[in-house]
Amino acid sequence: MMPALYNPGLGDTQSAQIASTVGVALAKVAPATGPAAPFVAAAAGIAELVGAAEVLFSGCGQTCIQSSQYANQAENILNSIKSQYFATPTPRAQSFQQSTLTQIQQIFTWLQQMCSNPALGAAGQRCISERLVQGGTAPWCPNPGNTGCDWITNYYQPIANDPNVLPDAQLGITSPIGAATASSVNYLPLLVIAAVVVGAMLL
């Protein structure tokens, strides 16, 4: 059931302003960030949407809002990583596959750390169990039985089980990171920025 809408007070207006300001700043920086530009731009969108989400879904409670926003921030980047990986022509280099899986694992670890904050309580634990436990159930998952939406199934395994991967040597690649391009970008600073935005809005 959707939570009731509410009228934002002064603090909520300030929160939305913070999100909008950070979003605009990130959007201005994005064109100068090279391969990371699409992801900085995505973070800009996150910063603005997070402000709107707080106004629309605050009936969920602060812990639910915060844990959901952490998850949404992380999943936005996971979607970008997965899309770019499978957009890379085949055969794909094994080093590219491994660097991409490392990035995904780092984002999993980040979400687990953020949602493990004792202050988030049960909402934080659900944030983890619904996404980082393979085969786990989630009430928001549209699949039969509310299963199959976990991030291991949806993001990690499709890349780990990619049949179109060859060892670097067979592709004539000698670089330690092989054909990795945007997947070598460090996404964690973007998540840290987004987390700061969330924290500022929930003060």
PyMOL commands that place a pseudoatom at each C-alpha (Angstrom):
pseudoatom trace, name=CA, resn=MET, resi=1, chain=A, elem=C, hetatm=0, pos=[0.000, 0.000, 0.000]
pseudoatom trace, name=CA, resn=MET, resi=2, chain=A, elem=C, hetatm=0, pos=[1.333, 3.392, -0.955]
pseudoatom trace, name=CA, resn=PRO, resi=3, chain=A, elem=C, hetatm=0, pos=[2.132, 5.641, 2.032]
pseudoatom trace, name=CA, resn=ALA, resi=4, chain=A, elem=C, hetatm=0, pos=[0.070, 8.766, 2.502]
pseudoatom trace, name=CA, resn=LEU, resi=5, chain=A, elem=C, hetatm=0, pos=[1.337, 11.974, 0.972]
pseudoatom trace, name=CA, resn=TYR, resi=6, chain=A, elem=C, hetatm=0, pos=[2.184, 14.787, 3.311]
pseudoatom trace, name=CA, resn=ASN, resi=7, chain=A, elem=C, hetatm=0, pos=[2.815, 18.507, 3.214]
pseudoatom trace, name=CA, resn=PRO, resi=8, chain=A, elem=C, hetatm=0, pos=[6.526, 19.248, 3.513]
pseudoatom trace, name=CA, resn=GLY, resi=9, chain=A, elem=C, hetatm=0, pos=[7.607, 21.626, 6.231]
pseudoatom trace, name=CA, resn=LEU, resi=10, chain=A, elem=C, hetatm=0, pos=[10.558, 23.991, 6.281]
pseudoatom trace, name=CA, resn=GLY, resi=11, chain=A, elem=C, hetatm=0, pos=[13.058, 21.224, 6.930]
pseudoatom trace, name=CA, resn=ASP, resi=12, chain=A, elem=C, hetatm=0, pos=[11.750, 19.215, 3.998]
pseudoatom trace, name=CA, resn=THR, resi=13, chain=A, elem=C, hetatm=0, pos=[11.959, 22.224, 1.693]
pseudoatom trace, name=CA, resn=GLN, resi=14, chain=A, elem=C, hetatm=0, pos=[15.565, 22.743, 2.734]
pseudoatom trace, name=CA, resn=SER, resi=15, chain=A, elem=C, hetatm=0, pos=[16.268, 19.080, 2.093]
pseudoatom trace, name=CA, resn=ALA, resi=16, chain=A, elem=C, hetatm=0, pos=[14.889, 19.284, -1.424]
pseudoatom trace, name=CA, resn=GLN, resi=17, chain=A, elem=C, hetatm=0, pos=[16.962, 22.406, -2.030]
pseudoatom trace, name=CA, resn=ILE, resi=18, chain=A, elem=C, hetatm=0, pos=[20.113, 20.613, -0.902]
pseudoatom trace, name=CA, resn=ALA, resi=19, chain=A, elem=C, hetatm=0, pos=[19.390, 17.731, -3.271]
pseudoatom trace, name=CA, resn=SER, resi=20, chain=A, elem=C, hetatm=0, pos=[18.690, 20.065, -6.162]
pseudoatom trace, name=CA, resn=THR, resi=21, chain=A, elem=C, hetatm=0, pos=[21.865, 22.079, -5.541]
pseudoatom trace, name=CA, resn=VAL, resi=22, chain=A, elem=C, hetatm=0, pos=[24.057, 18.980, -5.456]
pseudoatom trace, name=CA, resn=GLY, resi=23, chain=A, elem=C, hetatm=0, pos=[22.312, 17.595, -8.529]
pseudoatom trace, name=CA, resn=VAL, resi=24, chain=A, elem=C, hetatm=0, pos=[22.977, 20.754, -10.513]
pseudoatom trace, name=CA, resn=ALA, resi=25, chain=A, elem=C, hetatm=0, pos=[26.615, 20.802, -9.395]
pseudoatom trace, name=CA, resn=LEU, resi=26, chain=A, elem=C, hetatm=0, pos=[27.154, 17.191, -10.464]
pseudoatom trace, name=CA, resn=ALA, resi=27, chain=A, elem=C, hetatm=0, pos=[25.488, 17.837, -13.813]
pseudoatom trace, name=CA, resn=LYS, resi=28, chain=A, elem=C, hetatm=0, pos=[27.911, 20.713, -14.467]
pseudoatom trace, name=CA, resn=VAL, resi=29, chain=A, elem=C, hetatm=0, pos=[30.903, 18.505, -13.620]
pseudoatom trace, name=CA, resn=ALA, resi=30, chain=A, elem=C, hetatm=0, pos=[29.776, 15.525, -15.718]
pseudoatom trace, name=CA, resn=PRO, resi=31, chain=A, elem=C, hetatm=0, pos=[31.002, 16.719, -19.164]
pseudoatom trace, name=CA, resn=ALA, resi=32, chain=A, elem=C, hetatm=0, pos=[34.560, 17.016, -17.834]
pseudoatom trace, name=CA, resn=THR, resi=33, chain=A, elem=C, hetatm=0, pos=[34.802, 13.575, -16.273]
pseudoatom trace, name=CA, resn=GLY, resi=34, chain=A, elem=C, hetatm=0, pos=[35.690, 11.561, -19.379]
pseudoatom trace, name=CA, resn=PRO, resi=35, chain=A, elem=C, hetatm=0, pos=[34.552, 7.905, -19.316]
pseudoatom trace, name=CA, resn=ALA, resi=36, chain=A, elem=C, hetatm=0, pos=[32.769, 8.482, -16.003]
pseudoatom trace, name=CA, resn=ALA, resi=37, chain=A, elem=C, hetatm=0, pos=[30.581, 11.273, -17.407]
pseudoatom trace, name=CA, resn=PRO, resi=38, chain=A, elem=C, hetatm=0, pos=[27.429, 9.155, -17.860]
pseudoatom trace, name=CA, resn=PHE, resi=39, chain=A, elem=C, hetatm=0, pos=[27.683, 7.981, -14.284]
pseudoatom trace, name=CA, resn=VAL, resi=40, chain=A, elem=C, hetatm=0, pos=[28.299, 11.435, -12.834]
pseudoatom trace, name=CA, resn=ALA, resi=41, chain=A, elem=C, hetatm=0, pos=[25.286, 12.597, -14.805]
pseudoatom trace, name=CA, resn=ALA, resi=42, chain=A, elem=C, hetatm=0, pos=[23.317, 9.703, -13.362]
pseudoatom trace, name=CA, resn=ALA, resi=43, chain=A, elem=C, hetatm=0, pos=[24.381, 10.748, -9.877]
pseudoatom trace, name=CA, resn=ALA, resi=44, chain=A, elem=C, hetatm=0, pos=[23.132, 14.249, -10.651]
pseudoatom trace, name=CA, resn=GLY, resi=45, chain=A, elem=C, hetatm=0, pos=[19.744, 12.830, -11.491]
pseudoatom trace, name=CA, resn=ILE, resi=46, chain=A, elem=C, hetatm=0, pos=[19.795, 10.756, -8.326]
pseudoatom trace, name=CA, resn=ALA, resi=47, chain=A, elem=C, hetatm=0, pos=[20.476, 13.814, -6.199]
pseudoatom trace, name=CA, resn=GLU, resi=48, chain=A, elem=C, hetatm=0, pos=[17.426, 15.588, -7.561]
pseudoatom trace, name=CA, resn=LEU, resi=49, chain=A, elem=C, hetatm=0, pos=[15.138, 12.565, -7.529]
pseudoatom trace, name=CA, resn=VAL, resi=50, chain=A, elem=C, hetatm=0, pos=[16.060, 11.743, -3.943]
pseudoatom trace, name=CA, resn=GLY, resi=51, chain=A, elem=C, hetatm=0, pos=[14.656, 15.099, -2.863]
pseudoatom trace, name=CA, resn=ALA, resi=52, chain=A, elem=C, hetatm=0, pos=[11.381, 14.331, -4.599]
pseudoatom trace, name=CA, resn=ALA, resi=53, chain=A, elem=C, hetatm=0, pos=[11.287, 10.834, -3.135]
pseudoatom trace, name=CA, resn=GLU, resi=54, chain=A, elem=C, hetatm=0, pos=[11.505, 12.172, 0.396]
pseudoatom trace, name=CA, resn=VAL, resi=55, chain=A, elem=C, hetatm=0, pos=[8.460, 14.371, -0.172]
pseudoatom trace, name=CA, resn=LEU, resi=56, chain=A, elem=C, hetatm=0, pos=[6.408, 11.632, -1.828]
pseudoatom trace, name=CA, resn=PHE, resi=57, chain=A, elem=C, hetatm=0, pos=[7.271, 8.662, 0.328]
pseudoatom trace, name=CA, resn=SER, resi=58, chain=A, elem=C, hetatm=0, pos=[8.041, 10.044, 3.763]
pseudoatom trace, name=CA, resn=GLY, resi=59, chain=A, elem=C, hetatm=0, pos=[5.108, 8.086, 5.197]
pseudoatom trace, name=CA, resn=CYS, resi=60, chain=A, elem=C, hetatm=0, pos=[7.387, 5.051, 4.991]
pseudoatom trace, name=CA, resn=GLY, resi=61, chain=A, elem=C, hetatm=0, pos=[9.392, 6.370, 7.922]
pseudoatom trace, name=CA, resn=GLN, resi=62, chain=A, elem=C, hetatm=0, pos=[12.869, 7.798, 7.997]
pseudoatom trace, name=CA, resn=THR, resi=63, chain=A, elem=C, hetatm=0, pos=[14.700, 4.459, 8.218]
pseudoatom trace, name=CA, resn=CYS, resi=64, chain=A, elem=C, hetatm=0, pos=[12.736, 3.069, 5.293]
pseudoatom trace, name=CA, resn=ILE, resi=65, chain=A, elem=C, hetatm=0, pos=[13.361, 6.201, 3.240]
pseudoatom trace, name=CA, resn=GLN, resi=66, chain=A, elem=C, hetatm=0, pos=[17.081, 6.200, 3.884]
pseudoatom trace, name=CA, resn=SER, resi=67, chain=A, elem=C, hetatm=0, pos=[17.681, 2.499, 3.237]
pseudoatom trace, name=CA, resn=SER, resi=68, chain=A, elem=C, hetatm=0, pos=[15.556, 2.616, 0.059]
pseudoatom trace, name=CA, resn=GLN, resi=69, chain=A, elem=C, hetatm=0, pos=[17.481, 5.609, -1.214]
pseudoatom trace, name=CA, resn=TYR, resi=70, chain=A, elem=C, hetatm=0, pos=[20.813, 3.875, -0.642]
pseudoatom trace, name=CA, resn=ALA, resi=71, chain=A, elem=C, hetatm=0, pos=[19.505, 0.873, -2.594]
pseudoatom trace, name=CA, resn=ASN, resi=72, chain=A, elem=C, hetatm=0, pos=[18.171, 3.036, -5.417]
pseudoatom trace, name=CA, resn=GLN, resi=73, chain=A, elem=C, hetatm=0, pos=[21.472, 4.875, -5.733]
pseudoatom trace, name=CA, resn=ALA, resi=74, chain=A, elem=C, hetatm=0, pos=[23.410, 1.627, -5.946]
pseudoatom trace, name=CA, resn=GLU, resi=75, chain=A, elem=C, hetatm=0, pos=[21.011, -0.025, -8.379]
pseudoatom trace, name=CA, resn=ASN, resi=76, chain=A, elem=C, hetatm=0, pos=[21.127, 2.936, -10.726]
pseudoatom trace, name=CA, resn=ILE, resi=77, chain=A, elem=C, hetatm=0, pos=[24.867, 2.382, -11.111]
pseudoatom trace, name=CA, resn=LEU, resi=78, chain=A, elem=C, hetatm=0, pos=[24.494, -1.417, -11.327]
pseudoatom trace, name=CA, resn=ASN, resi=79, chain=A, elem=C, hetatm=0, pos=[22.108, -0.972, -14.249]
pseudoatom trace, name=CA, resn=SER, resi=80, chain=A, elem=C, hetatm=0, pos=[24.620, 1.265, -15.996]
pseudoatom trace, name=CA, resn=ILE, resi=81, chain=A, elem=C, hetatm=0, pos=[27.467, -1.208, -15.449]
pseudoatom trace, name=CA, resn=LYS, resi=82, chain=A, elem=C, hetatm=0, pos=[25.421, -4.153, -16.732]
pseudoatom trace, name=CA, resn=SER, resi=83, chain=A, elem=C, hetatm=0, pos=[24.183, -2.255, -19.781]
pseudoatom trace, name=CA, resn=GLN, resi=84, chain=A, elem=C, hetatm=0, pos=[27.648, -1.106, -20.738]
pseudoatom trace, name=CA, resn=TYR, resi=85, chain=A, elem=C, hetatm=0, pos=[29.128, -4.570, -20.209]
pseudoatom trace, name=CA, resn=PHE, resi=86, chain=A, elem=C, hetatm=0, pos=[26.676, -6.283, -22.556]
pseudoatom trace, name=CA, resn=ALA, resi=87, chain=A, elem=C, hetatm=0, pos=[26.954, -3.440, -25.072]
pseudoatom trace, name=CA, resn=THR, resi=88, chain=A, elem=C, hetatm=0, pos=[30.656, -4.291, -25.449]
pseudoatom trace, name=CA, resn=PRO, resi=89, chain=A, elem=C, hetatm=0, pos=[31.250, -6.347, -28.612]
pseudoatom trace, name=CA, resn=THR, resi=90, chain=A, elem=C, hetatm=0, pos=[31.909, -10.064, -28.257]
pseudoatom trace, name=CA, resn=PRO, resi=91, chain=A, elem=C, hetatm=0, pos=[34.053, -11.912, -27.585]
pseudoatom trace, name=CA, resn=ARG, resi=92, chain=A, elem=C, hetatm=0, pos=[34.666, -10.034, -24.359]
pseudoatom trace, name=CA, resn=ALA, resi=93, chain=A, elem=C, hetatm=0, pos=[38.016, -10.230, -22.580]
pseudoatom trace, name=CA, resn=GLN, resi=94, chain=A, elem=C, hetatm=0, pos=[38.199, -12.171, -19.352]
pseudoatom trace, name=CA, resn=SER, resi=95, chain=A, elem=C, hetatm=0, pos=[39.929, -9.254, -17.650]
pseudoatom trace, name=CA, resn=PHE, resi=96, chain=A, elem=C, hetatm=0, pos=[37.005, -7.021, -18.648]
pseudoatom trace, name=CA, resn=GLN, resi=97, chain=A, elem=C, hetatm=0, pos=[34.590, -9.509, -17.141]
pseudoatom trace, name=CA, resn=GLN, resi=98, chain=A, elem=C, hetatm=0, pos=[36.579, -9.719, -13.913]
pseudoatom trace, name=CA, resn=SER, resi=99, chain=A, elem=C, hetatm=0, pos=[36.984, -5.960, -13.530]
pseudoatom trace, name=CA, resn=THR, resi=100, chain=A, elem=C, hetatm=0, pos=[33.239, -5.538, -14.031]
pseudoatom trace, name=CA, resn=LEU, resi=101, chain=A, elem=C, hetatm=0, pos=[32.457, -8.197, -11.422]
pseudoatom trace, name=CA, resn=THR, resi=102, chain=A, elem=C, hetatm=0, pos=[34.827, -6.466, -9.011]
pseudoatom trace, name=CA, resn=GLN, resi=103, chain=A, elem=C, hetatm=0, pos=[32.950, -3.195, -9.464]
pseudoatom trace, name=CA, resn=ILE, resi=104, chain=A, elem=C, hetatm=0, pos=[29.626, -4.943, -8.848]
pseudoatom trace, name=CA, resn=GLN, resi=105, chain=A, elem=C, hetatm=0, pos=[30.966, -6.604, -5.717]
pseudoatom trace, name=CA, resn=GLN, resi=106, chain=A, elem=C, hetatm=0, pos=[32.220, -3.258, -4.421]
pseudoatom trace, name=CA, resn=ILE, resi=107, chain=A, elem=C, hetatm=0, pos=[28.753, -1.784, -4.825]
pseudoatom trace, name=CA, resn=PHE, resi=108, chain=A, elem=C, hetatm=0, pos=[27.236, -4.786, -3.013]
pseudoatom trace, name=CA, resn=THR, resi=109, chain=A, elem=C, hetatm=0, pos=[29.691, -4.220, -0.170]
pseudoatom trace, name=CA, resn=TRP, resi=110, chain=A, elem=C, hetatm=0, pos=[28.893, -0.509, -0.063]
pseudoatom trace, name=CA, resn=LEU, resi=111, chain=A, elem=C, hetatm=0, pos=[25.153, -1.159, 0.228]
pseudoatom trace, name=CA, resn=GLN, resi=112, chain=A, elem=C, hetatm=0, pos=[25.682, -3.763, 2.925]
pseudoatom trace, name=CA, resn=GLN, resi=113, chain=A, elem=C, hetatm=0, pos=[27.797, -1.346, 4.936]
pseudoatom trace, name=CA, resn=MET, resi=114, chain=A, elem=C, hetatm=0, pos=[25.325, 1.515, 4.565]
pseudoatom trace, name=CA, resn=CYS, resi=115, chain=A, elem=C, hetatm=0, pos=[22.232, -0.551, 5.377]
pseudoatom trace, name=CA, resn=SER, resi=116, chain=A, elem=C, hetatm=0, pos=[23.973, -2.327, 8.273]
pseudoatom trace, name=CA, resn=ASN, resi=117, chain=A, elem=C, hetatm=0, pos=[23.914, 0.930, 10.221]
pseudoatom trace, name=CA, resn=PRO, resi=118, chain=A, elem=C, hetatm=0, pos=[22.134, 0.003, 13.495]
pseudoatom trace, name=CA, resn=ALA, resi=119, chain=A, elem=C, hetatm=0, pos=[20.168, 3.252, 13.261]
pseudoatom trace, name=CA, resn=LEU, resi=120, chain=A, elem=C, hetatm=0, pos=[18.304, 1.843, 10.236]
pseudoatom trace, name=CA, resn=GLY, resi=121, chain=A, elem=C, hetatm=0, pos=[17.044, -1.136, 12.229]
pseudoatom trace, name=CA, resn=ALA, resi=122, chain=A, elem=C, hetatm=0, pos=[14.720, -3.576, 10.471]
pseudoatom trace, name=CA, resn=ALA, resi=123, chain=A, elem=C, hetatm=0, pos=[14.505, -1.380, 7.366]
pseudoatom trace, name=CA, resn=GLY, resi=124, chain=A, elem=C, hetatm=0, pos=[18.254, -1.678, 6.909]
pseudoatom trace, name=CA, resn=GLN, resi=125, chain=A, elem=C, hetatm=0, pos=[18.156, -5.438, 7.302]
pseudoatom trace, name=CA, resn=ARG, resi=126, chain=A, elem=C, hetatm=0, pos=[15.393, -5.694, 4.700]
pseudoatom trace, name=CA, resn=CYS, resi=127, chain=A, elem=C, hetatm=0, pos=[17.456, -3.486, 2.405]
pseudoatom trace, name=CA, resn=ILE, resi=128, chain=A, elem=C, hetatm=0, pos=[20.160, -6.168, 2.523]
pseudoatom trace, name=CA, resn=SER, resi=129, chain=A, elem=C, hetatm=0, pos=[18.089, -9.369, 2.601]
pseudoatom trace, name=CA, resn=GLU, resi=130, chain=A, elem=C, hetatm=0, pos=[15.844, -8.346, -0.281]
pseudoatom trace, name=CA, resn=ARG, resi=131, chain=A, elem=C, hetatm=0, pos=[18.787, -7.556, -2.577]
pseudoatom trace, name=CA, resn=LEU, resi=132, chain=A, elem=C, hetatm=0, pos=[21.979, -9.302, -1.507]
pseudoatom trace, name=CA, resn=VAL, resi=133, chain=A, elem=C, hetatm=0, pos=[20.605, -12.748, -0.602]
pseudoatom trace, name=CA, resn=GLN, resi=134, chain=A, elem=C, hetatm=0, pos=[20.197, -14.955, -3.644]
pseudoatom trace, name=CA, resn=GLY, resi=135, chain=A, elem=C, hetatm=0, pos=[16.706, -16.404, -3.818]
pseudoatom trace, name=CA, resn=GLY, resi=136, chain=A, elem=C, hetatm=0, pos=[15.437, -14.008, -1.182]
pseudoatom trace, name=CA, resn=THR, resi=137, chain=A, elem=C, hetatm=0, pos=[11.948, -12.572, -1.370]
pseudoatom trace, name=CA, resn=ALA, resi=138, chain=A, elem=C, hetatm=0, pos=[11.009, -8.925, -1.683]
pseudoatom trace, name=CA, resn=PRO, resi=139, chain=A, elem=C, hetatm=0, pos=[7.441, -7.540, -1.529]
pseudoatom trace, name=CA, resn=TRP, resi=140, chain=A, elem=C, hetatm=0, pos=[8.257, -5.124, -4.376]
pseudoatom trace, name=CA, resn=CYS, resi=141, chain=A, elem=C, hetatm=0, pos=[9.445, -7.911, -6.694]
pseudoatom trace, name=CA, resn=PRO, resi=142, chain=A, elem=C, hetatm=0, pos=[6.796, -8.492, -9.418]
pseudoatom trace, name=CA, resn=ASN, resi=143, chain=A, elem=C, hetatm=0, pos=[7.843, -12.097, -10.106]
pseudoatom trace, name=CA, resn=PRO, resi=144, chain=A, elem=C, hetatm=0, pos=[5.775, -15.072, -8.866]
pseudoatom trace, name=CA, resn=GLY, resi=145, chain=A, elem=C, hetatm=0, pos=[6.506, -15.624, -5.198]
pseudoatom trace, name=CA, resn=ASN, resi=146, chain=A, elem=C, hetatm=0, pos=[8.243, -12.241, -5.049]
pseudoatom trace, name=CA, resn=THR, resi=147, chain=A, elem=C, hetatm=0, pos=[11.577, -13.901, -5.830]
pseudoatom trace, name=CA, resn=GLY, resi=148, chain=A, elem=C, hetatm=0, pos=[14.229, -13.469, -8.510]
pseudoatom trace, name=CA, resn=CYS, resi=149, chain=A, elem=C, hetatm=0, pos=[14.808, -9.749, -8.059]
pseudoatom trace, name=CA, resn=ASP, resi=150, chain=A, elem=C, hetatm=0, pos=[17.916, -10.079, -5.921]
pseudoatom trace, name=CA, resn=TRP, resi=151, chain=A, elem=C, hetatm=0, pos=[21.032, -8.411, -7.249]
pseudoatom trace, name=CA, resn=ILE, resi=152, chain=A, elem=C, hetatm=0, pos=[23.129, -11.580, -7.389]
pseudoatom trace, name=CA, resn=THR, resi=153, chain=A, elem=C, hetatm=0, pos=[20.639, -13.102, -9.825]
pseudoatom trace, name=CA, resn=ASN, resi=154, chain=A, elem=C, hetatm=0, pos=[20.113, -9.919, -11.818]
pseudoatom trace, name=CA, resn=TYR, resi=155, chain=A, elem=C, hetatm=0, pos=[23.537, -8.273, -11.937]
pseudoatom trace, name=CA, resn=TYR, resi=156, chain=A, elem=C, hetatm=0, pos=[26.351, -10.563, -10.816]
pseudoatom trace, name=CA, resn=GLN, resi=157, chain=A, elem=C, hetatm=0, pos=[25.439, -13.927, -12.328]
pseudoatom trace, name=CA, resn=PRO, resi=158, chain=A, elem=C, hetatm=0, pos=[24.590, -12.779, -15.876]
pseudoatom trace, name=CA, resn=ILE, resi=159, chain=A, elem=C, hetatm=0, pos=[28.113, -11.370, -16.173]
pseudoatom trace, name=CA, resn=ALA, resi=160, chain=A, elem=C, hetatm=0, pos=[29.827, -14.187, -14.270]
pseudoatom trace, name=CA, resn=ASN, resi=161, chain=A, elem=C, hetatm=0, pos=[28.114, -16.740, -16.541]
pseudoatom trace, name=CA, resn=ASP, resi=162, chain=A, elem=C, hetatm=0, pos=[28.646, -14.809, -19.777]
pseudoatom trace, name=CA, resn=PRO, resi=163, chain=A, elem=C, hetatm=0, pos=[29.384, -17.461, -22.444]
pseudoatom trace, name=CA, resn=ASN, resi=164, chain=A, elem=C, hetatm=0, pos=[31.012, -14.899, -24.749]
pseudoatom trace, name=CA, resn=VAL, resi=165, chain=A, elem=C, hetatm=0, pos=[34.208, -14.460, -22.740]
pseudoatom trace, name=CA, resn=LEU, resi=166, chain=A, elem=C, hetatm=0, pos=[37.676, -15.524, -23.812]
pseudoatom trace, name=CA, resn=PRO, resi=167, chain=A, elem=C, hetatm=0, pos=[41.035, -15.390, -22.013]
pseudoatom trace, name=CA, resn=ASP, resi=168, chain=A, elem=C, hetatm=0, pos=[42.951, -12.216, -22.755]
pseudoatom trace, name=CA, resn=ALA, resi=169, chain=A, elem=C, hetatm=0, pos=[45.789, -14.170, -24.370]
pseudoatom trace, name=CA, resn=GLN, resi=170, chain=A, elem=C, hetatm=0, pos=[43.448, -15.599, -27.014]
pseudoatom trace, name=CA, resn=LEU, resi=171, chain=A, elem=C, hetatm=0, pos=[42.404, -12.074, -27.906]
pseudoatom trace, name=CA, resn=GLY, resi=172, chain=A, elem=C, hetatm=0, pos=[45.980, -10.829, -28.058]
pseudoatom trace, name=CA, resn=ILE, resi=173, chain=A, elem=C, hetatm=0, pos=[45.546, -8.612, -25.001]
pseudoatom trace, name=CA, resn=THR, resi=174, chain=A, elem=C, hetatm=0, pos=[48.543, -8.111, -22.730]
pseudoatom trace, name=CA, resn=SER, resi=175, chain=A, elem=C, hetatm=0, pos=[47.322, -5.239, -20.524]
pseudoatom trace, name=CA, resn=PRO, resi=176, chain=A, elem=C, hetatm=0, pos=[46.522, -6.275, -16.920]
pseudoatom trace, name=CA, resn=ILE, resi=177, chain=A, elem=C, hetatm=0, pos=[43.042, -4.775, -17.234]
pseudoatom trace, name=CA, resn=GLY, resi=178, chain=A, elem=C, hetatm=0, pos=[42.475, -6.109, -20.732]
pseudoatom trace, name=CA, resn=ALA, resi=179, chain=A, elem=C, hetatm=0, pos=[39.653, -4.504, -22.671]
pseudoatom trace, name=CA, resn=ALA, resi=180, chain=A, elem=C, hetatm=0, pos=[38.091, -2.902, -19.593]
pseudoatom trace, name=CA, resn=THR, resi=181, chain=A, elem=C, hetatm=0, pos=[36.903, 0.589, -20.387]
pseudoatom trace, name=CA, resn=ALA, resi=182, chain=A, elem=C, hetatm=0, pos=[34.236, 2.310, -18.303]
pseudoatom trace, name=CA, resn=SER, resi=183, chain=A, elem=C, hetatm=0, pos=[34.113, -0.624, -15.898]
pseudoatom trace, name=CA, resn=SER, resi=184, chain=A, elem=C, hetatm=0, pos=[37.511, 0.473, -14.623]
pseudoatom trace, name=CA, resn=VAL, resi=185, chain=A, elem=C, hetatm=0, pos=[35.893, 3.689, -13.364]
pseudoatom trace, name=CA, resn=ASN, resi=186, chain=A, elem=C, hetatm=0, pos=[35.647, 3.836, -9.601]
pseudoatom trace, name=CA, resn=TYR, resi=187, chain=A, elem=C, hetatm=0, pos=[31.953, 4.290, -8.826]
pseudoatom trace, name=CA, resn=LEU, resi=188, chain=A, elem=C, hetatm=0, pos=[32.314, 4.383, -5.052]
pseudoatom trace, name=CA, resn=PRO, resi=189, chain=A, elem=C, hetatm=0, pos=[32.964, 8.154, -4.853]
pseudoatom trace, name=CA, resn=LEU, resi=190, chain=A, elem=C, hetatm=0, pos=[29.675, 8.717, -6.670]
pseudoatom trace, name=CA, resn=LEU, resi=191, chain=A, elem=C, hetatm=0, pos=[27.892, 6.579, -4.108]
pseudoatom trace, name=CA, resn=VAL, resi=192, chain=A, elem=C, hetatm=0, pos=[29.595, 8.470, -1.310]
pseudoatom trace, name=CA, resn=ILE, resi=193, chain=A, elem=C, hetatm=0, pos=[28.374, 11.756, -2.803]
pseudoatom trace, name=CA, resn=ALA, resi=194, chain=A, elem=C, hetatm=0, pos=[24.846, 10.392, -3.041]
pseudoatom trace, name=CA, resn=ALA, resi=195, chain=A, elem=C, hetatm=0, pos=[25.028, 9.112, 0.542]
pseudoatom trace, name=CA, resn=VAL, resi=196, chain=A, elem=C, hetatm=0, pos=[26.059, 12.568, 1.736]
pseudoatom trace, name=CA, resn=VAL, resi=197, chain=A, elem=C, hetatm=0, pos=[23.042, 14.005, -0.086]
pseudoatom trace, name=CA, resn=VAL, resi=198, chain=A, elem=C, hetatm=0, pos=[20.742, 11.512, 1.644]
pseudoatom trace, name=CA, resn=GLY, resi=199, chain=A, elem=C, hetatm=0, pos=[22.273, 12.193, 5.034]
pseudoatom trace, name=CA, resn=ALA, resi=200, chain=A, elem=C, hetatm=0, pos=[21.944, 15.947, 4.583]
pseudoatom trace, name=CA, resn=MET, resi=201, chain=A, elem=C, hetatm=0, pos=[18.288, 15.636, 3.656]
pseudoatom trace, name=CA, resn=LEU, resi=202, chain=A, elem=C, hetatm=0, pos=[17.446, 13.458, 6.628]
pseudoatom trace, name=CA, resn=LEU, resi=203, chain=A, elem=C, hetatm=0, pos=[19.002, 15.714, 9.256]
for i in range(1, 203): cmd.bond("trace and resi %d" % i, "trace and resi %d" % (i + 1))
show_as sticks, trace
zoom trace
